[in-house]
C-alpha cells in the first residue's frame, strides 16, 4: 500500500505545497538491478509530478549506484547529476564470500537461517539475482588481484585453482 504511493499512478501529492526536495527510494537488494531500475523509473515519474520538466539528481550508496546507472542507461536525459558513494562498479568479493561461507557479515549465518527458514543461507543466496550482479568482474581482479577472503584451493587432481578463472566462469 505504502509503495503504491511512490509510483507514477499512485503518486502521493499531499506534500506538494511544502515543495519537498528529498525523496528516498528503497529497493530490495535481492532482486535484479534491472527490476530495481524499473521501479526507480516509476518512482522518478512520481517525483517529476512535483517538478514537471525537471531532471533529478541522484545520490546513491553501494548497490544503489548500480541501480542508478542502469536507470540512467535505460532513461537518458532524466538525470542531471549522479553522485555515488562506495558503489562497486567493478563488482565486489563480498557476495562470493557470502555464498561460499553462508554468512552475510551482519549477523545472519547458515545456522541462524536454517533455524528460521529451514534452509541454509548459502542455498538462499544462490537464488537472489542481485547478489550475483554484485560479483567481482574480470576488471576487479585485474586491478586488485585476489580478494583476501578467498583461500587457495586445489581441484580434484591437485591443480591450484585460479579464483579469477573459476569465479569468472573461465576455468575448466
Sine and cosine of phi, psi and omega as CSV:
sin_phi,cos_phi,sin_psi,cos_psi,sin_omega,cos_omega
0.00,0.00,-0.77,0.63,-0.01,-1.00
-0.90,0.43,-0.60,0.80,-0.01,-1.00
-0.90,0.43,-0.52,0.85,-0.01,-1.00
-0.91,0.41,-0.40,0.92,0.02,-1.00
-0.97,0.25,-0.13,0.99,-0.02,-1.00
-0.93,-0.38,0.50,0.87,0.03,-1.00
-0.86,-0.50,0.24,-0.97,0.01,-1.00
-0.87,0.49,-0.68,0.74,-0.07,-1.00
-0.96,0.28,-0.60,0.80,-0.08,-1.00
-0.94,-0.34,0.40,0.92,-0.12,-0.99
-0.84,0.55,0.84,-0.55,0.02,-1.00
-0.99,0.12,0.96,-0.28,-0.07,-1.00
-0.99,-0.14,0.25,0.97,-0.07,-1.00
-0.90,0.43,-0.34,0.94,0.00,-1.00
-1.00,-0.10,0.16,0.99,-0.11,-0.99
-0.83,0.55,-0.64,0.76,-0.02,-1.00
-0.89,0.45,-0.47,0.88,0.01,-1.00
-0.98,0.18,-0.10,0.99,-0.03,-1.00
0.73,0.69,0.92,0.40,-0.02,-1.00
-0.89,0.45,0.54,-0.84,0.01,-1.00
-0.84,-0.54,-0.06,1.00,0.03,-1.00
-0.83,-0.56,0.83,-0.55,0.02,-1.00
-0.81,-0.59,0.80,-0.60,-0.05,-1.00
-0.97,-0.22,0.81,-0.59,0.00,-1.00
-0.95,-0.31,0.87,-0.49,0.05,-1.00
-0.98,-0.19,0.57,-0.82,0.01,-1.00
-0.63,-0.78,0.26,-0.97,0.00,-1.00
-0.99,-0.15,0.94,-0.35,-0.06,-1.00
-0.87,0.49,-0.30,0.95,-0.02,-1.00
-0.98,0.22,-0.42,0.91,-0.04,-1.00
-0.99,0.16,0.29,-0.96,0.03,-1.00
-0.90,0.44,0.56,-0.83,0.07,-1.00
-0.88,0.47,-0.49,0.87,0.04,-1.00
-0.90,0.44,-0.71,0.71,0.03,-1.00
-0.91,0.42,-0.68,0.73,-0.01,-1.00
-0.92,0.40,-0.60,0.80,0.04,-1.00
-0.92,0.40,-0.58,0.81,0.07,-1.00
-0.91,0.41,-0.65,0.76,0.06,-1.00
-0.91,0.41,-0.61,0.80,0.06,-1.00
-0.89,0.45,-0.64,0.77,0.02,-1.00
-0.87,0.50,-0.68,0.73,0.03,-1.00
-0.90,0.43,-0.64,0.77,0.02,-1.00
-0.91,0.42,-0.71,0.70,0.01,-1.00
-0.88,0.47,-0.58,0.82,0.06,-1.00
-0.87,0.50,-0.60,0.80,0.08,-1.00
-0.92,0.39,-0.73,0.69,0.01,-1.00
-0.85,0.53,-0.65,0.76,-0.03,-1.00
-0.94,0.33,-0.25,0.97,0.14,-0.99
-0.93,0.36,-0.49,0.87,0.08,-1.00
-0.96,0.30,-0.56,0.83,-0.09,-1.00
-0.70,-0.71,0.96,0.28,-0.06,-1.00
-0.84,0.54,0.68,-0.73,0.05,-1.00
0.98,0.18,-0.06,1.00,-0.02,-1.00
-1.00,-0.08,0.54,-0.84,0.14,-0.99
-0.99,0.10,0.38,-0.93,0.01,-1.00
-0.97,-0.24,0.40,-0.92,0.19,-0.98
-0.97,-0.25,0.63,-0.78,0.01,-1.00
-0.84,-0.54,0.77,-0.64,0.16,-0.99
-0.92,-0.38,0.86,-0.51,-0.11,-0.99
-0.76,-0.64,0.55,-0.84,0.05,-1.00
-0.90,-0.44,0.66,-0.75,0.12,-0.99
0.78,0.62,-0.82,-0.57,-0.05,-1.00
-0.87,0.49,-0.41,0.91,0.06,-1.00
-0.85,0.53,-0.53,0.85,0.06,-1.00
-0.92,0.39,-0.57,0.82,0.05,-1.00
-0.93,0.37,-0.62,0.78,0.04,-1.00
-0.92,0.39,-0.68,0.73,0.03,-1.00
-0.89,0.45,-0.66,0.75,0.03,-1.00
-0.87,0.49,-0.71,0.70,0.03,-1.00
-0.87,0.49,-0.68,0.73,0.02,-1.00
-0.87,0.50,-0.72,0.69,-0.03,-1.00
-0.89,0.45,-0.66,0.75,0.03,-1.00
-0.90,0.44,-0.60,0.80,-0.03,-1.00
-0.99,0.14,-0.36,0.93,-0.08,-1.00
-0.70,-0.71,0.93,0.38,-0.03,-1.00
-0.87,0.49,0.57,-0.82,0.06,-1.00
1.00,0.07,0.02,1.00,-0.02,-1.00
-1.00,-0.08,-0.33,0.94,-0.09,-1.00
-0.91,-0.42,0.74,-0.67,0.07,-1.00
-1.00,0.10,-0.78,0.63,-0.03,-1.00
-0.69,-0.72,0.61,-0.79,0.13,-0.99
-0.84,-0.55,0.83,-0.56,0.09,-1.00
-0.87,-0.48,0.80,-0.60,0.00,-1.00
-0.87,-0.49,0.54,-0.84,0.06,-1.00
-0.81,-0.58,0.87,-0.50,0.06,-1.00
0.83,0.56,0.65,0.76,0.05,-1.00
-1.00,0.07,0.81,-0.58,-0.04,-1.00
-0.99,0.12,0.95,0.30,-0.06,-1.00
-0.88,0.48,-0.44,0.90,0.04,-1.00
-0.98,-0.20,0.15,0.99,-0.03,-1.00
1.00,-0.09,0.01,-1.00,-0.06,-1.00
-0.60,-0.80,0.56,-0.83,0.06,-1.00
-0.98,0.22,-0.25,0.97,-0.10,-1.00
-0.87,0.49,-0.70,0.72,0.00,-1.00
-0.85,0.53,-0.64,0.77,0.03,-1.00
-0.89,0.46,-0.71,0.70,0.04,-1.00
-0.85,0.52,-0.69,0.72,-0.01,-1.00
-0.89,0.45,-0.70,0.71,-0.02,-1.00
-0.93,0.37,-0.69,0.72,-0.03,-1.00
-0.93,0.36,-0.59,0.81,-0.11,-0.99
-0.97,-0.25,-0.10,1.00,0.05,-1.00
0.91,0.42,0.68,0.74,0.04,-1.00
-0.60,-0.80,0.55,-0.84,0.04,-1.00
-1.00,-0.06,-0.31,0.95,-0.08,-1.00
1.00,0.09,0.01,1.00,0.02,-1.00
-0.81,-0.58,0.51,0.86,0.11,-0.99
0.97,-0.23,-0.21,0.98,0.04,-1.00
-1.00,-0.10,0.67,-0.74,0.01,-1.00
-0.64,-0.77,0.12,-0.99,0.03,-1.00
-0.83,0.56,-0.69,0.73,-0.06,-1.00
-0.92,0.40,-0.67,0.74,0.01,-1.00
-0.92,0.39,-0.68,0.73,0.00,-1.00
-0.91,0.42,-0.65,0.76,0.02,-1.00
-0.87,0.49,-0.68,0.73,0.01,-1.00
-0.91,0.41,-0.62,0.78,-0.05,-1.00
-0.98,0.18,-0.69,0.73,-0.17,-0.98
-0.90,-0.44,-0.09,1.00,0.01,-1.00
0.97,0.23,0.27,0.96,0.05,-1.00
-0.54,-0.84,0.35,-0.94,0.00,-1.00
-0.99,0.13,0.52,-0.86,-0.01,-1.00
-0.84,0.55,-0.70,0.72,-0.03,-1.00
-0.86,0.51,-0.54,0.84,0.03,-1.00
-0.96,0.29,-0.51,0.86,0.06,-1.00
-0.96,0.29,-0.70,0.71,-0.09,-1.00
-0.87,0.49,-0.52,0.86,-0.05,-1.00
-0.92,0.39,-0.26,0.97,0.00,-1.00
-0.98,-0.19,0.08,1.00,0.01,-1.00
-0.99,-0.12,0.95,-0.30,-0.03,-1.00
-0.84,0.54,-0.59,0.81,-0.04,-1.00
-0.85,0.52,-0.64,0.77,-0.03,-1.00
-0.94,0.34,-0.54,0.84,0.04,-1.00
-0.94,0.34,-0.52,0.85,0.02,-1.00
-0.96,0.28,-0.20,0.98,0.06,-1.00
-1.00,-0.06,-0.07,1.00,-0.04,-1.00
-0.85,0.52,0.50,-0.87,0.04,-1.00
-0.88,0.48,0.66,-0.75,0.06,-1.00
-1.00,-0.05,0.17,-0.99,0.08,-1.00
-0.83,0.56,-0.66,0.75,-0.01,-1.00
-0.88,0.47,-0.58,0.82,0.04,-1.00
-0.87,0.49,-0.76,0.65,-0.01,-1.00
-0.91,0.41,-0.61,0.79,0.02,-1.00
-0.88,0.47,-0.60,0.80,0.00,-1.00
-0.97,0.25,-0.71,0.70,-0.18,-0.98
-0.89,-0.46,-0.06,1.00,-0.03,-1.00
0.98,0.20,-0.36,-0.93,-0.06,-1.00
-0.95,0.30,0.69,-0.72,0.09,-1.00
-0.91,0.42,0.55,-0.84,-0.05,-1.00
-0.89,0.46,-0.42,0.91,-0.10,-0.99
-0.99,0.17,-0.21,0.98,-0.04,-1.00
-1.00,-0.08,0.85,-0.53,0.03,-1.00
-1.00,0.06,0.43,-0.90,0.10,-1.00
-0.91,0.41,0.60,-0.80,0.08,-1.00
-0.52,-0.86,0.31,-0.95,-0.05,-1.00
-0.90,-0.45,0.48,-0.88,0.04,-1.00
-0.99,0.15,-0.15,-0.99,-0.10,-1.00
-0.87,0.50,-0.48,0.87,-0.03,-1.00
-0.99,-0.17,0.16,0.99,0.08,-1.00
1.00,-0.02,0.06,1.00,0.02,-1.00
-0.98,0.22,0.69,-0.72,0.03,-1.00
-0.90,0.43,0.79,-0.61,-0.02,-1.00
-1.00,0.06,0.79,-0.61,0.06,-1.00
-1.00,0.08,0.91,-0.42,-0.05,-1.00
-0.88,0.47,-0.48,0.88,0.05,-1.00
-0.88,0.47,-0.65,0.76,0.01,-1.00
-0.97,0.25,-0.74,0.67,-0.07,-1.00
-0.88,0.47,-0.73,0.68,-0.14,-0.99
-1.00,0.09,-0.20,0.98,0.10,-0.99
-0.99,-0.10,0.08,1.00,0.02,-1.00
0.96,0.28,0.38,0.93,-0.05,-1.00
-0.97,-0.22,-0.13,0.99,-0.04,-1.00
-0.97,0.22,0.15,-0.99,0.08,-1.00
0.28,-0.96,0.00,0.00,0.00,0.00
